[in-house]
Amino acid sequence: MMKRKLRMGMVGGGQGAFIGAVHRIAARMDGLIDLVCGAFSSDPARSKATGESLFLPADRVYGSFEEMMEREAQLPEGERMDFVSIVTPNHLHFAPARAALERGFHVVLDKPMTFNLQEAEQLAALVQRTGLLLCLTHTYTGYPMVKEARQIVASGRLGKIRKVYVEYPQGWLSEPIEGGENKQANWRTDPGKSGIAGCMGDIGTHAFNLAEYVTGLKVVKLCAQINTVVPGRKLDDDGAVLLVFDNGATGVLMASQIAAGEENCLKIRVYGEKGGLEWKQDEANSLWLKWLHQPAQLLRTGGPELSTFARHNTRVPAGHPEGYLEAFANLYRNFALTLQARLSGETARPEWLDFPGVEEGVRGMRFIEKVIESGKSQQKWVEF
């Protein structure tokens, strides 16, 4: 394995941004990555101020992502960034990701992957052509017990999967707070920046991704009811989707941002012929197994009986809580270990390769488009 840290650049994540700081914490948690440059804002002065606050040299803080890609590519191989992390609103994902890949840089990209499905398919073709790595930050797949759930389903212990319930209720948009000082509300409810979906694009895609990740199944058909509850809002803030998977199993997906009083109450239940499982973010260290003719079983993070995938993504002994930041960091660590192996000419372990990529990104964008298509249709059921 290579004997140096990976060098990361960042697009977006300037002062006052939420997710950029989360990415920076996650990237440095395991000591594998250093932030070396950035174009942190479309405002060059704000980008410069952010770079100063992060103690970056002035000549590695850029006024635009175009300038950053061009100048970083001109640096000697031992100095330039190895990959770029893109943490902008949805409408600003595609252009910097394309520019990075075209100049030979690997990419970590916030979800959903692009503004629309056409951009996602173009990005997927570019990743295939260049052979470069792309990690999509579907954070919740990074939790150790979510990885354990996937391994249990794949082992066949639950039998053939029959039913999937996944839900993601939030309450933060129960009132019309867009149009004020809340930057997150402003862009996430703006069709020009968020895309054709609001709630379903923001958190519905997380629920969809979690269902496919845990079960290993693919959605082939769906039927959606999409609601805009708060008067005057331009995008959906609530909805429910019936799902049909490629093995014949059926599912129900619910996502809402007007569930007053809820925070980030993501939950999944999967039922097979022999038993089921249940995981929720509120108690992320726990995974319940429920058996047809046996007592329910509680698995906990850090237990010696867990799979190598769960253990690899656990940092502390059992009983010590690991949460959102650690799950986020697991994506960066697995991406970094995979990239280090590639740069060293070594083979990446299966546990390292376990992070969302471009395929999940395309399916997420197709989910958004099909959900909105179904929501507007009188026929309702649409092929995925």
Secondary structure as a PSIPRED ss2 file (coil, helix, strand):
# PSIPRED VFORMAT (PSIPRED V4.0)

   1 M C   1.000  0.000  0.000
   2 M C   1.000  0.000  0.000
   3 K C   1.000  0.000  0.000
   4 R C   1.000  0.000  0.000
   5 K C   1.000  0.000  0.000
   6 L E   0.000  0.000  1.000
   7 R E   0.000  0.000  1.000
   8 M E   0.000  0.000  1.000
   9 G E   0.000  0.000  1.000
  10 M E   0.000  0.000  1.000
  11 V E   0.000  0.000  1.000
  12 G C   1.000  0.000  0.000
  13 G C   1.000  0.000  0.000
  14 G C   1.000  0.000  0.000
  15 Q C   1.000  0.000  0.000
  16 G C   1.000  0.000  0.000
  17 A C   1.000  0.000  0.000
  18 F C   1.000  0.000  0.000
  19 I H   0.000  1.000  0.000
  20 G H   0.000  1.000  0.000
  21 A H   0.000  1.000  0.000
  22 V H   0.000  1.000  0.000
  23 H H   0.000  1.000  0.000
  24 R H   0.000  1.000  0.000
  25 I H   0.000  1.000  0.000
  26 A H   0.000  1.000  0.000
  27 A H   0.000  1.000  0.000
  28 R H   0.000  1.000  0.000
  29 M C   1.000  0.000  0.000
  30 D C   1.000  0.000  0.000
  31 G C   1.000  0.000  0.000
  32 L C   1.000  0.000  0.000
  33 I E   0.000  0.000  1.000
  34 D E   0.000  0.000  1.000
  35 L E   0.000  0.000  1.000
  36 V E   0.000  0.000  1.000
  37 C E   0.000  0.000  1.000
  38 G E   0.000  0.000  1.000
  39 A E   0.000  0.000  1.000
  40 F C   1.000  0.000  0.000
  41 S C   1.000  0.000  0.000
  42 S C   1.000  0.000  0.000
  43 D C   1.000  0.000  0.000
  44 P H   0.000  1.000  0.000
  45 A H   0.000  1.000  0.000
  46 R H   0.000  1.000  0.000
  47 S H   0.000  1.000  0.000
  48 K H   0.000  1.000  0.000
  49 A H   0.000  1.000  0.000
  50 T H   0.000  1.000  0.000
  51 G H   0.000  1.000  0.000
  52 E H   0.000  1.000  0.000
  53 S H   0.000  1.000  0.000
  54 L C   1.000  0.000  0.000
  55 F C   1.000  0.000  0.000
  56 L C   1.000  0.000  0.000
  57 P C   1.000  0.000  0.000
  58 A H   0.000  1.000  0.000
  59 D H   0.000  1.000  0.000
  60 R H   0.000  1.000  0.000
  61 V E   0.000  0.000  1.000
  62 Y C   1.000  0.000  0.000
  63 G C   1.000  0.000  0.000
  64 S C   1.000  0.000  0.000
  65 F H   0.000  1.000  0.000
  66 E H   0.000  1.000  0.000
  67 E H   0.000  1.000  0.000
  68 M H   0.000  1.000  0.000
  69 M H   0.000  1.000  0.000
  70 E H   0.000  1.000  0.000
  71 R H   0.000  1.000  0.000
  72 E H   0.000  1.000  0.000
  73 A H   0.000  1.000  0.000
  74 Q H   0.000  1.000  0.000
  75 L C   1.000  0.000  0.000
  76 P C   1.000  0.000  0.000
  77 E C   1.000  0.000  0.000
  78 G C   1.000  0.000  0.000
  79 E C   1.000  0.000  0.000
  80 R C   1.000  0.000  0.000
  81 M C   1.000  0.000  0.000
  82 D C   1.000  0.000  0.000
  83 F E   0.000  0.000  1.000
  84 V E   0.000  0.000  1.000
  85 S E   0.000  0.000  1.000
  86 I E   0.000  0.000  1.000
  87 V C   1.000  0.000  0.000
  88 T C   1.000  0.000  0.000
  89 P C   1.000  0.000  0.000
  90 N H   0.000  1.000  0.000
  91 H H   0.000  1.000  0.000
  92 L H   0.000  1.000  0.000
  93 H C   1.000  0.000  0.000
  94 F H   0.000  1.000  0.000
  95 A H   0.000  1.000  0.000
  96 P H   0.000  1.000  0.000
  97 A H   0.000  1.000  0.000
  98 R H   0.000  1.000  0.000
  99 A H   0.000  1.000  0.000
 100 A H   0.000  1.000  0.000
 101 L H   0.000  1.000  0.000
 102 E H   0.000  1.000  0.000
 103 R C   1.000  0.000  0.000
 104 G C   1.000  0.000  0.000
 105 F C   1.000  0.000  0.000
 106 H E   0.000  0.000  1.000
 107 V E   0.000  0.000  1.000
 108 V E   0.000  0.000  1.000
 109 L E   0.000  0.000  1.000
 110 D C   1.000  0.000  0.000
 111 K C   1.000  0.000  0.000
 112 P C   1.000  0.000  0.000
 113 M C   1.000  0.000  0.000
 114 T C   1.000  0.000  0.000
 115 F C   1.000  0.000  0.000
 116 N C   1.000  0.000  0.000
 117 L H   0.000  1.000  0.000
 118 Q H   0.000  1.000  0.000
 119 E H   0.000  1.000  0.000
 120 A H   0.000  1.000  0.000
 121 E H   0.000  1.000  0.000
 122 Q H   0.000  1.000  0.000
 123 L H   0.000  1.000  0.000
 124 A H   0.000  1.000  0.000
 125 A H   0.000  1.000  0.000
 126 L H   0.000  1.000  0.000
 127 V H   0.000  1.000  0.000
 128 Q H   0.000  1.000  0.000
 129 R H   0.000  1.000  0.000
 130 T H   0.000  1.000  0.000
 131 G C   1.000  0.000  0.000
 132 L C   1.000  0.000  0.000
 133 L C   1.000  0.000  0.000
 134 L E   0.000  0.000  1.000
 135 C E   0.000  0.000  1.000
 136 L E   0.000  0.000  1.000
 137 T C   1.000  0.000  0.000
 138 H C   1.000  0.000  0.000
 139 T H   0.000  1.000  0.000
 140 Y H   0.000  1.000  0.000
 141 T H   0.000  1.000  0.000
 142 G H   0.000  1.000  0.000
 143 Y C   1.000  0.000  0.000
 144 P H   0.000  1.000  0.000
 145 M H   0.000  1.000  0.000
 146 V H   0.000  1.000  0.000
 147 K H   0.000  1.000  0.000
 148 E H   0.000  1.000  0.000
 149 A H   0.000  1.000  0.000
 150 R H   0.000  1.000  0.000
 151 Q H   0.000  1.000  0.000
 152 I H   0.000  1.000  0.000
 153 V H   0.000  1.000  0.000
 154 A H   0.000  1.000  0.000
 155 S H   0.000  1.000  0.000
 156 G C   1.000  0.000  0.000
 157 R C   1.000  0.000  0.000
 158 L C   1.000  0.000  0.000
 159 G C   1.000  0.000  0.000
 160 K C   1.000  0.000  0.000
 161 I E   0.000  0.000  1.000
 162 R E   0.000  0.000  1.000
 163 K E   0.000  0.000  1.000
 164 V E   0.000  0.000  1.000
 165 Y E   0.000  0.000  1.000
 166 V E   0.000  0.000  1.000
 167 E E   0.000  0.000  1.000
 168 Y E   0.000  0.000  1.000
 169 P E   0.000  0.000  1.000
 170 Q C   1.000  0.000  0.000
 171 G C   1.000  0.000  0.000
 172 W C   1.000  0.000  0.000
 173 L C   1.000  0.000  0.000
 174 S C   1.000  0.000  0.000
 175 E C   1.000  0.000  0.000
 176 P C   1.000  0.000  0.000
 177 I C   1.000  0.000  0.000
 178 E C   1.000  0.000  0.000
 179 G C   1.000  0.000  0.000
 180 G C   1.000  0.000  0.000
 181 E C   1.000  0.000  0.000
 182 N C   1.000  0.000  0.000
 183 K H   0.000  1.000  0.000
 184 Q H   0.000  1.000  0.000
 185 A H   0.000  1.000  0.000
 186 N H   0.000  1.000  0.000
 187 W H   0.000  1.000  0.000
 188 R H   0.000  1.000  0.000
 189 T C   1.000  0.000  0.000
 190 D C   1.000  0.000  0.000
 191 P H   0.000  1.000  0.000
 192 G H   0.000  1.000  0.000
 193 K H   0.000  1.000  0.000
 194 S H   0.000  1.000  0.000
 195 G C   1.000  0.000  0.000
 196 I C   1.000  0.000  0.000
 197 A C   1.000  0.000  0.000
 198 G C   1.000  0.000  0.000
 199 C H   0.000  1.000  0.000
 200 M H   0.000  1.000  0.000
 201 G H   0.000  1.000  0.000
 202 D H   0.000  1.000  0.000
 203 I H   0.000  1.000  0.000
 204 G H   0.000  1.000  0.000
 205 T H   0.000  1.000  0.000
 206 H H   0.000  1.000  0.000
 207 A H   0.000  1.000  0.000
 208 F H   0.000  1.000  0.000
 209 N H   0.000  1.000  0.000
 210 L H   0.000  1.000  0.000
 211 A H   0.000  1.000  0.000
 212 E H   0.000  1.000  0.000
 213 Y H   0.000  1.000  0.000
 214 V H   0.000  1.000  0.000
 215 T H   0.000  1.000  0.000
 216 G C   1.000  0.000  0.000
 217 L C   1.000  0.000  0.000
 218 K C   1.000  0.000  0.000
 219 V E   0.000  0.000  1.000
 220 V E   0.000  0.000  1.000
 221 K E   0.000  0.000  1.000
 222 L E   0.000  0.000  1.000
 223 C E   0.000  0.000  1.000
 224 A E   0.000  0.000  1.000
 225 Q E   0.000  0.000  1.000
 226 I E   0.000  0.000  1.000
 227 N E   0.000  0.000  1.000
 228 T C   1.000  0.000  0.000
 229 V C   1.000  0.000  0.000
 230 V C   1.000  0.000  0.000
 231 P C   1.000  0.000  0.000
 232 G C   1.000  0.000  0.000
 233 R C   1.000  0.000  0.000
 234 K C   1.000  0.000  0.000
 235 L C   1.000  0.000  0.000
 236 D C   1.000  0.000  0.000
 237 D C   1.000  0.000  0.000
 238 D E   0.000  0.000  1.000
 239 G E   0.000  0.000  1.000
 240 A E   0.000  0.000  1.000
 241 V E   0.000  0.000  1.000
 242 L E   0.000  0.000  1.000
 243 L E   0.000  0.000  1.000
 244 V E   0.000  0.000  1.000
 245 F E   0.000  0.000  1.000
 246 D C   1.000  0.000  0.000
 247 N C   1.000  0.000  0.000
 248 G C   1.000  0.000  0.000
 249 A C   1.000  0.000  0.000
 250 T E   0.000  0.000  1.000
 251 G E   0.000  0.000  1.000
 252 V E   0.000  0.000  1.000
 253 L E   0.000  0.000  1.000
 254 M E   0.000  0.000  1.000
 255 A E   0.000  0.000  1.000
 256 S E   0.000  0.000  1.000
 257 Q C   1.000  0.000  0.000
 258 I C   1.000  0.000  0.000
 259 A C   1.000  0.000  0.000
 260 A C   1.000  0.000  0.000
 261 G C   1.000  0.000  0.000
 262 E C   1.000  0.000  0.000
 263 E C   1.000  0.000  0.000
 264 N C   1.000  0.000  0.000
 265 C C   1.000  0.000  0.000
 266 L C   1.000  0.000  0.000
 267 K E   0.000  0.000  1.000
 268 I E   0.000  0.000  1.000
 269 R E   0.000  0.000  1.000
 270 V E   0.000  0.000  1.000
 271 Y E   0.000  0.000  1.000
 272 G E   0.000  0.000  1.000
 273 E C   1.000  0.000  0.000
 274 K C   1.000  0.000  0.000
 275 G E   0.000  0.000  1.000
 276 G E   0.000  0.000  1.000
 277 L E   0.000  0.000  1.000
 278 E E   0.000  0.000  1.000
 279 W E   0.000  0.000  1.000
 280 K E   0.000  0.000  1.000
 281 Q H   0.000  1.000  0.000
 282 D H   0.000  1.000  0.000
 283 E H   0.000  1.000  0.000
 284 A C   1.000  0.000  0.000
 285 N C   1.000  0.000  0.000
 286 S E   0.000  0.000  1.000
 287 L E   0.000  0.000  1.000
 288 W E   0.000  0.000  1.000
 289 L E   0.000  0.000  1.000
 290 K E   0.000  0.000  1.000
 291 W E   0.000  0.000  1.000
 292 L C   1.000  0.000  0.000
 293 H C   1.000  0.000  0.000
 294 Q C   1.000  0.000  0.000
 295 P C   1.000  0.000  0.000
 296 A C   1.000  0.000  0.000
 297 Q E   0.000  0.000  1.000
 298 L E   0.000  0.000  1.000
 299 L E   0.000  0.000  1.000
 300 R E   0.000  0.000  1.000
 301 T C   1.000  0.000  0.000
 302 G C   1.000  0.000  0.000
 303 G C   1.000  0.000  0.000
 304 P C   1.000  0.000  0.000
 305 E C   1.000  0.000  0.000
 306 L C   1.000  0.000  0.000
 307 S C   1.000  0.000  0.000
 308 T H   0.000  1.000  0.000
 309 F H   0.000  1.000  0.000
 310 A H   0.000  1.000  0.000
 311 R H   0.000  1.000  0.000
 312 H H   0.000  1.000  0.000
 313 N C   1.000  0.000  0.000
 314 T C   1.000  0.000  0.000
 315 R C   1.000  0.000  0.000
 316 V C   1.000  0.000  0.000
 317 P C   1.000  0.000  0.000
 318 A C   1.000  0.000  0.000
 319 G C   1.000  0.000  0.000
 320 H C   1.000  0.000  0.000
 321 P C   1.000  0.000  0.000
 322 E C   1.000  0.000  0.000
 323 G C   1.000  0.000  0.000
 324 Y H   0.000  1.000  0.000
 325 L H   0.000  1.000  0.000
 326 E H   0.000  1.000  0.000
 327 A H   0.000  1.000  0.000
 328 F H   0.000  1.000  0.000
 329 A H   0.000  1.000  0.000
 330 N H   0.000  1.000  0.000
 331 L H   0.000  1.000  0.000
 332 Y H   0.000  1.000  0.000
 333 R H   0.000  1.000  0.000
 334 N H   0.000  1.000  0.000
 335 F H   0.000  1.000  0.000
 336 A H   0.000  1.000  0.000
 337 L H   0.000  1.000  0.000
 338 T H   0.000  1.000  0.000
 339 L H   0.000  1.000  0.000
 340 Q H   0.000  1.000  0.000
 341 A H   0.000  1.000  0.000
 342 R H   0.000  1.000  0.000
 343 L H   0.000  1.000  0.000
 344 S C   1.000  0.000  0.000
 345 G C   1.000  0.000  0.000
 346 E C   1.000  0.000  0.000
 347 T C   1.000  0.000  0.000
 348 A C   1.000  0.000  0.000
 349 R C   1.000  0.000  0.000
 350 P C   1.000  0.000  0.000
 351 E C   1.000  0.000  0.000
 352 W C   1.000  0.000  0.000
 353 L C   1.000  0.000  0.000
 354 D C   1.000  0.000  0.000
 355 F C   1.000  0.000  0.000
 356 P C   1.000  0.000  0.000
 357 G C   1.000  0.000  0.000
 358 V H   0.000  1.000  0.000
 359 E H   0.000  1.000  0.000
 360 E H   0.000  1.000  0.000
 361 G H   0.000  1.000  0.000
 362 V H   0.000  1.000  0.000
 363 R H   0.000  1.000  0.000
 364 G H   0.000  1.000  0.000
 365 M H   0.000  1.000  0.000
 366 R H   0.000  1.000  0.000
 367 F H   0.000  1.000  0.000
 368 I H   0.000  1.000  0.000
 369 E H   0.000  1.000  0.000
 370 K H   0.000  1.000  0.000
 371 V H   0.000  1.000  0.000
 372 I H   0.000  1.000  0.000
 373 E H   0.000  1.000  0.000
 374 S H   0.000  1.000  0.000
 375 G H   0.000  1.000  0.000
 376 K H   0.000  1.000  0.000
 377 S C   1.000  0.000  0.000
 378 Q C   1.000  0.000  0.000
 379 Q C   1.000  0.000  0.000
 380 K C   1.000  0.000  0.000
 381 W C   1.000  0.000  0.000
 382 V E   0.000  0.000  1.000
 383 E E   0.000  0.000  1.000
 384 F C   1.000  0.000  0.000
